[in-house]
Amino acid sequence: VQLQASGGGLVQAGGSLRLSCAASGRTFSHLMMGWFRQTPGKEREFVAAISLNGATTNYADSVKGRFTISRDNAKNTVYLQMTSLKPEDTGVYYCGARVGYCSQYGCYAGPDNYAYWGQGTQVTVSS
């Protein structure tokens, strides 16, 4: 599976960005997808995840109500709509993919559960 993330950039606090992650190499509707972010010296942090058909989503508490994950299986793409951005949202955003369903408790939030990763896209939020 190859993942290509895009859409990052520099935005002022309170602004919005939409990230995209295009997948290839495997039937996209068989992949659970997630977004993570990372800043220097810190571990990769869960942001959001979405089930195979988009019916189930999970969010980190820090982004609930501000970020929305969605997917278009016809376009093999997952999106992360980010609004009301804060300086603490700054980081490199990665999309991850996992073959299979979300668990009965929700979609997986641990990065170790994802076998495939994109190259990351930088998001910088200025105050």
C-alpha positions as CSV (number, residue, x, y, z in Angstrom):
1,V,0.0,0.0,0.0
2,Q,1.3,3.4,-1.0
3,L,0.0,6.5,0.8
4,Q,0.5,10.1,-0.4
5,A,-0.5,12.9,2.0
6,S,-1.0,16.5,0.9
7,G,-2.6,19.7,1.9
8,G,-0.5,20.9,4.7
9,G,0.7,24.5,5.0
10,L,1.0,27.6,7.1
11,V,-2.2,29.0,8.6
12,Q,-3.1,31.5,11.3
13,A,-4.7,30.4,14.5
14,G,-8.5,30.0,13.9
15,G,-8.0,29.1,10.3
16,S,-8.7,25.9,8.4
17,L,-6.9,23.3,6.3
18,R,-8.0,20.1,4.6
19,L,-5.5,17.3,4.3
20,S,-5.8,14.5,1.8
21,C,-4.3,11.1,1.6
22,A,-4.4,9.1,-1.6
23,A,-4.0,5.4,-1.4
24,S,-2.9,2.9,-4.0
25,G,-1.8,-0.7,-4.2
26,R,-4.7,-2.3,-2.4
27,T,-8.5,-2.2,-2.5
28,F,-9.1,1.0,-0.6
29,S,-12.4,-0.1,0.9
30,H,-10.5,-2.9,2.7
31,L,-8.4,-0.4,4.6
32,M,-9.1,1.3,7.9
33,M,-7.5,4.7,7.8
34,G,-6.1,7.0,10.4
35,W,-4.4,10.4,10.8
36,F,-1.6,11.0,13.3
37,R,0.7,13.9,14.0
38,Q,4.2,14.3,15.3
39,T,6.4,17.1,16.6
40,P,10.2,16.9,17.1
41,G,11.1,14.8,20.2
42,K,7.6,13.5,20.7
43,E,5.9,10.2,19.8
44,R,3.4,10.0,17.0
45,E,0.1,11.1,18.3
46,F,-3.3,9.8,17.3
47,V,-5.7,12.4,15.7
48,A,-8.5,10.5,14.0
49,A,-9.5,7.2,12.4
50,I,-12.3,6.0,10.2
51,S,-13.7,2.6,9.4
52,L,-13.8,0.9,6.0
53,N,-17.2,2.3,5.0
54,G,-16.9,5.6,6.9
55,A,-19.7,4.8,9.3
56,T,-17.4,4.8,12.4
57,T,-15.0,7.5,13.4
58,N,-12.8,8.1,16.4
59,Y,-11.1,11.3,17.5
60,A,-8.5,12.4,20.0
61,D,-10.1,14.5,22.7
62,S,-7.9,17.5,21.7
63,V,-9.4,17.7,18.2
64,K,-13.1,16.7,18.8
65,G,-15.5,19.2,17.5
66,R,-12.8,20.9,15.3
67,F,-11.5,18.1,13.0
68,T,-13.5,15.8,10.8
69,I,-12.2,12.7,9.1
70,S,-13.9,11.4,6.0
71,R,-13.2,9.1,3.1
72,D,-14.2,8.7,-0.5
73,N,-13.8,5.1,-1.5
74,A,-14.4,5.9,-5.1
75,K,-11.4,8.2,-5.1
76,N,-9.2,6.0,-2.8
77,T,-8.8,9.1,-0.6
78,V,-9.2,9.9,3.1
79,Y,-9.5,13.5,4.3
80,L,-8.9,15.4,7.4
81,Q,-10.9,18.7,7.6
82,M,-9.3,20.9,10.3
83,T,-11.0,24.0,11.6
84,S,-10.4,26.4,14.5
85,L,-6.8,25.5,14.3
86,K,-4.5,26.2,17.3
87,P,-0.7,26.6,17.5
88,E,-0.6,23.3,19.4
89,D,-2.0,21.6,16.2
90,T,1.4,22.3,14.6
91,G,3.2,19.2,13.4
92,V,3.8,16.7,10.7
93,Y,0.6,14.9,9.8
94,Y,0.8,11.3,8.7
95,C,-1.9,9.1,7.3
96,G,-1.8,5.4,8.2
97,A,-3.6,2.4,6.8
98,R,-4.6,-0.9,8.4
99,V,-6.1,-3.9,6.6
100,G,-9.3,-4.9,8.3
101,Y,-12.1,-3.7,10.4
102,C,-12.2,-1.4,13.5
103,S,-12.5,-3.3,16.8
104,Q,-15.8,-3.6,18.7
105,Y,-14.5,-0.7,20.8
106,G,-13.8,1.6,17.9
107,C,-11.1,2.2,15.3
108,Y,-7.6,1.7,16.4
109,A,-5.8,4.7,17.9
110,G,-2.3,3.2,18.5
111,P,0.2,3.8,15.7
112,D,1.5,0.2,16.1
113,N,-1.8,-1.0,14.7
114,Y,-1.1,0.6,11.3
115,A,1.1,-1.2,8.8
116,Y,1.3,1.4,6.1
117,W,2.3,5.1,6.4
118,G,2.5,8.1,4.1
119,Q,5.4,10.5,4.0
120,G,3.8,13.2,6.1
121,T,2.7,16.8,5.4
122,Q,3.7,19.7,7.5
123,V,1.0,21.8,9.3
124,T,2.1,25.0,10.9
125,V,-0.3,27.2,12.9
126,S,0.9,30.6,13.8
127,S,-0.4,32.5,16.8
